[in-house]
Amino acid sequence: MTKIFSIFLFLSIILPINAVSCQVFKMNFPQIQPVMTKTTSLKSKKKHKKNITRMIIDSQKNINLEDIKNEISKLIQETEEIYGTDFCTIGFKYKNLKTNSTFGYDTNTPHVSRQVGRIPLMVFLHKLFDENKLNLDKIIKVKEEDISNGTGNIKYYADLGIFPEYNIRDLISKIMIEHDKTAYNILMNLFGEENLIAYLSENKLIENEYKFGPDLYLSCNDSMRCLEELNEIINKKSEFSSLITNNFSRSRQLYNDKIPAGIDNYQILHNTETAANLKFSSDEAIIPGEYILVIKTTGIKKSKQASVFRKLSFLINYYHDLENKIESMV
């Protein structure tokens, strides 16, 4: 009885202290659940959850940047272990726009993209705009051969037998906001996808060896180079850059507003790409004046991709804030 009373007395003293000491932490760190499949063993689940718990505990101490890098690597490795390393590949690339420092994980592995993607396309269109080869107000009538079975409402109208006209400005908006595959096809037919690929390769924005057949394989390094170029375009404050910035900031987030997670006080220019049948997804973000982030996954089903993105982006954002804090003290 005396032993039980002693334990109770100890807990009554220590718990309020812990509750107070964790109050700020609970406000800044969202709940992070482990990613797992139905076939995940109980041991793997516990190990994965323990990894996140360890990061939470260490976050309350004086950890350094290498500690966070190590936790990110462990998180990725344990996630890949759960899904099977031959089947699951996760990579990311981060760049601090204030210090120009970078770090990443598996940044050279190519991930299939099915199509070139919105960010490389916008970089190419800006080049045409700068050369006065792109008139944003040019009117184009939709043709039946343009229609794609993918996303977007142009196909919806086509199914009703309606083939409207759009200017290029509207088509760009549909690509960026609605992820309209038909709008993408129209611009590719107009300017030539081969010209786009050639421009990206000649300017070393993508690596030639990553092209296979009808698909384009992009690594995190490829996407980072395109995002760096796009960031330069945004900073030019031209008519084209204003159009891109407005659409990019309104771009539909595939999962929810918490991707990238933990970034509550920043404006986020955000883009997602996905190929559900290939279990591929890419999440790209520019936080103006702060940093650029690319995350790519292959082999993780759609319902689990969001969880992986949220955990990684949360830890990377925490790394960024700590890096800036250290830099300001130098």
N, C-alpha and C positions, 0 to 999 in steps of 0.2 A: 504494500500500500504506500509506504514511504517512497519507494522507488518510482511508482506511478506519479505521485504528487510532485516529485522532483523534476520529472520529464515535463509535466504540465507547466510547472513554474518556469522552466527554461524556455519552453516554446512561447509562453505568454510574454516573455521579455524580448526574445529575439525576433519574433515575427513582425511586430510593429516597426522595428528598426529596419528590417529588410523591406517592408512595404514602403516606407518613406524613401529609402535609398534607391528604390527602383521606380519611383513615380515618374521622373523625367524620362528614364529609359522606356517605360511603357508608352509614353506619348510619342517618342521618336521612332520606335522600332515596331513595325506591324507584326502581326502573327505570321509566322512562316511555317507552313506545313511541308513535310517531306514529300517528294515526288516518288510515286511507287505504282507498280502494276499489280494486277490480281495475283500474279505468280511470285511476287516478291516474298522472300522468306522473312519470318519474324526477326531473325538476327539482322538481316539487311535493313529492315525498317528501323530497328532500335539504333543501329550504327549511324544511319542517316540522320535520325532525329537528334542523336547525341552530338553530332557534328554541329548542327544548328544551335543546340543548347550551349555548346562550348563557346561559340562565337558570341552569343548573347551575354554570357558571363564575362568573357574577356573584354567585351565592349565597355564594361564599367570600370576597367582598369586602364593604366597608361600603356596602351598597345601602340605599336608603330606600324608604318606602312607595310613592311614585310610580313607582319602578322596577318594583316588583312589579305594580302596576296596569297599567303599560304592557305588561309581559310577558303578563299575563292577556288583555288586549285583542288582542295580536298572536296569541296562541294561538287565541282564538276566531275571529278574522278568517281565519287561515290554514286552520283546520278547515272553516269555511264555504266558503272558496275551493276546497278539495279536493272538497267535495260539491256545490258550485254554490250561489251565494248565493240564487238564486230558489227553491231546493228545501230548503235547510238553514237553520234558525234556532236559535240558541243564546242563552239569556239566563240571568242569575243575579242574586240579591239577597242581600247579606250585612248582618247587623246585629250589632255588638259589644254584648253585654248589660252590659258593665262601663262602657263610655264612651258608649253609645247612638249611636255613629257608624255610618254606613251607606255602602255603595257597591255598584254593580252594573253590569250591561251589558244593554242592550235590555230594560229592566225592564217596559215597558208593552205589549210585543207579546203578544197573547193566543194561548194554545196550547189546542187542543181537548182536553177532558178526558173526553168521553163521558158521565161521570156527575160529580156534584158533587165527589166525593172524600171520603176518610175524615176528613181534618183539619177541613174546614168542617162535616161532619156531627157530629163530636164537640163542636165549639163550640156548635152548635145544640142538641144533646142536653143539654149542660150548662146551657144557658139554661132548658130545660124542667125539668131536675132542680132548679134553684134556685127555680123557681116551683111546686114540688111537683106538676108535671104528668107526671113520669116516675118510675114505680116500677120499680126495677131488678130486683125479684123477680117481676114480673108474668109469668105463663106464657102463651106463645103457641104454638098448634099450627100446624105447617107445612101449607100447602095446596098443591095441585097447581099452581094459578095463580101461586104465589110462585116457583116453580123457575126458575132462570136457567141458561143454558148456559155461564156463566163458571166461575171457579175456586171451590173450596170443597167440603167433603165432604157438605153437605146434599143437593146434587144426586146424589151417589153413592148415598146412602141412598134417595132418591126413585126412582132407576133400579131399585132392588131392591124397589120398592113399599112402602118404609118412610117414614112421615111423622111424625117424632118431635115432641115438645114441647120448647121451650127457654124459659128466662126471658130478659128483655132483657139482663141482665148477660152471659149466654152469647152472645147474638147480637152484642153489642158486641165481645166477645173474638174471635169468629169473623171479624168484619169487620177488626179490627186485625191479628190474627195470621195468619189463613188467607186474607185478602183474599176472603172468601166473598161472592159476588155475590148469592146467594139471601138471605142474612142482611140484606144491604143493602136488597134489594127489600122484605123483610118490614117493616123499620123505616120505609121510605119510604111504604109502603102504610098503615102505622099512623099516621104523623104528617103525611104529605103533603109531597111534594117541593116543591110550590108554596109551602108555608109556610116551608120551609127557604130557598128562593131569596129569598123576600120578606124574611126576617130578615137574610140576608147583605147584601142590597141596602140595606135601611133603615138598617142599622148601618154602611154604607159599608165593608164588608169585601170586597165585590166591586163592579166597575163594571157598571152596567146594560147598557151598550152591548156588553158581551162575551157576551151571551146570544143564541144563534141556534138556533131549532128545538129538537130533542130534545137537542142537545149543549150543554155549557157551556164557554165559553172563559175560561180563567183566565190572567192575566199573573203574572209573578214578584212584582209589587207586591201583587196580590190574595192570592196564597198567603202572602206575608210577613205581611200584616195578619192573616190567619187564624192563622198560627203565633204571632204576638205575643199574640193573644188566648188561644190554647191555653197558651202559656207562663205567662200570668197565672193560668189555671185550675189548672195544675200546682202553682203556688206557694201555692195556697189550702189545700192539704193536707186536702181533704174526701174523703168516701167515693168520690165520682165521680172526683176527680182522682187518687186512688190507683189506681182501676181503669184509668184511661187511661194513667197512667205505667207500670204493670206491663205492660200490653198493648203500649204503644208501644215500650218497651225490648225486648220480645220479638218485635216485628213482624218477619216474614220479610223478610230483605234479598234483593231480587230478584237481585242479582249475586253479591256475596261480602262478607266482613267488611272489606274494604279500601275500602269506600265509606261515608262519605267517607274518603278516604285520608289517611294521615299522622297520624291522631288516635289515638294509642295510649294516652294517659294520661287520657282523658276518658270519662265515661259518655255514650253517644249514644242519643238518642231519635230513631228513624229511620223514615221512611216512603217508599215508592215507589209511583208510579202509572204505568201504561203502557197504550198501545193499539197493539199490534204492527202491525195492519193500516194504521194511520195514521202509523206510524213516529214516535210521540210517546212521550216519557217524562219523568217528573218525579221528582226526588230531593229530599226535604225532611228537614232534621235540626235538632233542638234539642240543643245541648250545654249542659246546665243551668249557669247562672251564667257562661257563656263567650260563646257566640254562636248565632245562628240563620242557617241557610243554605238557600236554594232554588236549584235548578238545573233548567232546563227545556230540552228539545231537541225539535225537529220536523224530520223529513226524514233522520234517521240510523237505519239499521237496528239491530235489537235487539243483534246481535252486536258492534256498535261503540259502543253507548251507554255501556257500563261504562267503556271506556277514556277517553271524554270526561269523564265524571263524576269519575273518579279523578284525572285531570290537573288539572282545575279545582279540585276540593276540596282537593287537596294544596297548590296554590299559594295558595289563599285561607286555608287553615289556617296556612301559613307567614306570610302577611300578618298574620293575627290575633296570632300569637305575637310578631311584631316590633312591632306596634302596642302591645300590652300592655307590652312591654319599654320602649319609648320613653315611654309614659305613666307608668311607675313611676319613671322617672328625672327627671321634671319636678318 
